[in-house]
Amino acid sequence: MGAEISRDKSGFFRIEKIIPGASWSKDLHSPLTEPGLDVKEGEFIVAIDGIPTNTVNDMYSLLVGKAGVPTELGINTKAEKSGARKIVITPIADEYPLYHYNWVQNNIKKVDKASGGKIGYIYIPDMGVEGLNEFARYFYPQVDKEGLIIDDRANGGGNVSPMILERLAREAYRVTMRRGSNRIGTVPDAVQTGPKVCLINKYSASDGDLFPWGFRALGLGKLIGTRTWGGIVGISGSLPFIDGTDMRVPFFTSFDPKTGEWIIENHGVDPDIVIDNDPIKEYAGEDQQLDKAIEEVMKQLKNRKPLPSNAPAPRNFSK
């Protein structure tokens, strides 16, 4: 139901927290936030499809098979069935996308608040379709930020890291203006000018390994966190067997053109600043790696050399 639920001593179930969703995305549908339901935290779910919830040990037993199916809930401000109002929701099969989405949104808010709006934050979950979409969704609205934190932690890999690195590495070689405006543009466009750091951890894998390696090789900024997973040998030549399994052949990898040495495999990418999140603090909501990234970018902002913010004084082109 996109909510954190606890069992009340009455036997009914209390809504402790409703996880916000995003109405523009089918995958981020949060059932209790639909327009017109007016469900609030602290209210009780006293019935599901007419069955009182205090008659079962596990409320979710009443939701088995209900994912995507309109389901009636009895909602009450009190822990009792009398006086409950009926609403209809459509339960979801998996709450992870909601938790993940809110984790990203909270990180964006945290970075923005801690930096006074100067630093942007972009999380890249993988180096595939979703990762590229997430980068595009959050890079362009934040391209005017003075600094950026790129979060590559737990990146599941893929093959689009060169596209993202190319965009982050862009430098303006020409600035433009137009009549009637004193704002400048850049060539190429979408250039973020300012310090950048990249967050990594032991779950940054495959192309999620190659991304921070390229981030460093291109001189984009420091790596913060813990050593990455260390597996970049790609597989191909899959041969299917009659029992449904297959054989995968190590097919391609990478080496450093400057040193001629193989890179990353069986070791990973070492951070410039080593910091590991304490599990207890992380569970309590404290992200030590992200805090360090904010601190590092704020420090580097002192030496930032921004592009001109205005065009030069008008020029007389008449002969």
N, C-alpha and C positions, 0 to 999 in steps of 0.2 A: 504493500500500500504506500510505499515511499514515506515511511514514518518509523520512528522508534517507539515501540510499544512496551508497556510494563503491566504486570498483573497487579491489580488492586486487591486489598485484603477482602473485598466484597466478592471477589471471583471474576468481576468484570475486568475489562482491559482499558488502560488509560493511555491516551495519546501524549507521549512526552515531548516529541519533536516531529514536526512535519518538514521533510526535506524539500526545499524549493526545487522546482524544475525549470524548464525553458519551453514556452509554448510553441516556439518555432520548430522544435525538433520532436519527432515521433519517439525517438529513443530516450528523450529526457522528459517524458510524460510523467508527472507526479500526481497520482490519482486523487488525493485529497485536496489538491489546489485548483481543481476545475471550477470555472465560473459558476456562481450560484449555489455552491455547496455550503460555503460559509462555515467550514469545519475549523475549529480552533484547538490549539495545544491546550491540554488540560481536560479536554472533554473525554467521554467514555464511549467505547464501542460496546454496546450492550447486546447486539444481536447481529448475526450474519445470515442473510436469506431466511430470516424468521427464527433461527435457532439461537437461543440465549447463549451468550459466550461464557456465562458462569457455569454452564453445564459441561464444559470441556476443559481438559488440562492445558491444551495447546490451542490457542485461537487459530493458528495457521492451519490446523487440521480441517477447519471449515472453508479454507481457501484452496484446497487441493483441486487442481483442474480448472481453476477460475481465471487463470491468466488470459487476458484479452476478452473475458466474458463479463457482460454487465452483471453486477452483483449488488444486492441490497444490503445496506448497513443500517442498524439502529444506533443513532447518536444521541447522547444525553449529556447535559452538564453535570448530572449527578450519577452516582454509581447504582443506578436502578433502572429497570425496564419501563416502569410507569412514566409516561410523559415524553418518551423518546420520539424523535422525529426520524423519518425514513429518507434516506438518500440513496442514489445509485451511482456506483463508481465502476471503473474498469481496472481491475488489478493488473499489475505488471509481473513478468516472470523473473526479473532480475533488478535489484536495486543498485548494483554496482555503478552503472553509468551515472546515476544521480549523485552518489557519494563522490565519484571522481570529478564530476562537473563542479560540484560545490567546493571541493578541495582546490581546484584550479582557480575558481572565482575568489575564494578567500585569500589565496596567495597573491593574486593580482591586487586585491584591496590592501593587503598587508604591506606589500612593496610600495604601493602608491602612497599610503599614509606615512610609512616610515621615511620615505624620501621626499615628502612634500610634493608629490606629483612629478618628480624629475626622472624616475626610473620606471621602465616598463618590464613586464614579466611575461614570458612565453613558455608554456609547457608543450613538449613534443612527445607524445606517447609511443610513437613508432616511426619508422621511416618508410611507411607505405601510404595508402590513400588517406587514412585517418590523420596520420601525422602531418602530411602535407596540407590537408584541409585545416587542421588546427593552427599550423604555422601561418597560413594565409589569413585566417580569421583574426589572429591576434597581432601579427606583425604590422599590418598596414594601419590599423587604428593607433598604433604606438610608435610609428616611424619618426614622429617629431619629439619623442622623449630624448632626454639628454644622455641616458645610458640604458642598457638592456641586460636583463638576466635571462639566459636561455637555459631551461631546465631539461636535461637529457636523462634524468634519473629514471630507472626502470624502463628505458626505451627498448621496445621489443625487436627493433631492427627492421630491415627492408632493403631499399636501394635508392632512396631519394636524397640522401644526405648531400651529394654534390649540388643539387638544385638549391637546397636551403643555404649551404655555405656560400654559394655564388651570390645569393641575395644579401647575406649578411656582410660579405666582403666588398660590396659595391662602394666605390669612392666617386665623388663628384669631380669631374674634370672641367666642367663648365657650369655656370649659373645663368639663369635667364630671368627676364622680367617682361611685363606687357604693359601697354598703355592703360592708364587709369588705375594702376595698382602699384604699390611699392613693395609687394611681397615677391620673394624670389622663388624660382624653381631650380631644379638640378637636372643635369644630364650626366649619367642616366637618372631616371626618376627613382623614387622610393629609396633614397639613401639615408641611412641612419648614421649620424655623425656623433660619435661619443664612445666611451668605454663600454666594453661588454665582458661578461664572465659566463662560464658554462658550468652548470652543476652536474656532477656524475656520481654514480655509485656502483656497487658490485652487480647490479641488475641491468646496467647499461650494456646491451648485448648486440653483437653482430654489426649491422650498420650503425647501431647505437654506440659501438666501440669506435668505428671509423669516423663518426661525426666529431667527437672531441679531439681525435688525432688530427683531423683536418683543421679544426678550430685553432689548434696550436700551430700547426704547420703554416697556416695563413696569417699568423700573428694577430688573430682577432681578440685575444685576451687570455686571462688565466682560467685554469680548470680548478674547481673547488669540490671537495667531497672525498670519496674513496676510489680506489683502483677499480677500473671497469672489468667486465666479465672475462674478456680475452678470447673471443672466438669469431674469426672473420673468414675462415675457409668456407667458401660457398659450395653448395651441393647441386648436382645436376645428374643427368643420365639415369633417372629413376627407372628401375626395372620392376614391374609388378609381378607378384607371384600369385599362384592359384588360391592361396589361403587368405588373400587380401593384404598381405604385407608387401613391402618393397625393399629394394636395396638401393642405397644412395651413395654416390661416388663423390669424394672430395674433388672439386673441379677447378676452382679458381681462388686466388688470394691476392694480396698486395705487398709491395715492398717500397722502401723509401728511395726515390730517385737520386737523392743527394748522397746517401751512404751506400746504396746498393744492398741494404740489409732487409730481411723479412721483418714485418712489423706486427705487433699486437698479439698474435696467436699464442695461446697458452700462458700469457702474462696479463694482457690488458693495457690500459692507458693510465699512467700514474697522474694524480692531480698535482698541481703546483702548490695548493694549500690543502693539506690533509685535515679533514674533520669528519668525524662519524657521528651520526645522530644517536644520542642515548635513547634506547627504546622506551624507557619510562617517561622521559621528557617528551618524546615524540607522541606517545599515546595521550599525553596531557595537552597536546596541541603546540608544543614548542619545536620548531624546526631550526636546529642549530646551523645546518648547512645553508639554509636560505638566509638566516640572520647574518652569517658571515659574508654571503654574496652581497647583501645590501650594504654592509659595512665597507666592503672592498670597492664597490662601484662608487659609493659616496666619496671615498678617499680619492679615487682617480678623477672624479669630476672637478676637483680643484685645479687640475692641469688641462682641462678640456679646452680645445680650440674650436669653437663653433664656426659654421659658415656664416657669411654676412646675413643679417636678418632683414636688411633693406637694400634696395637698389641704390646705386650712386646718384648724385645730384643730376638733374636733367641735363642732357647734352644738346647743344645746338648743332644740328646737322646741316643747316643752310650754308650755302657757299657765299 
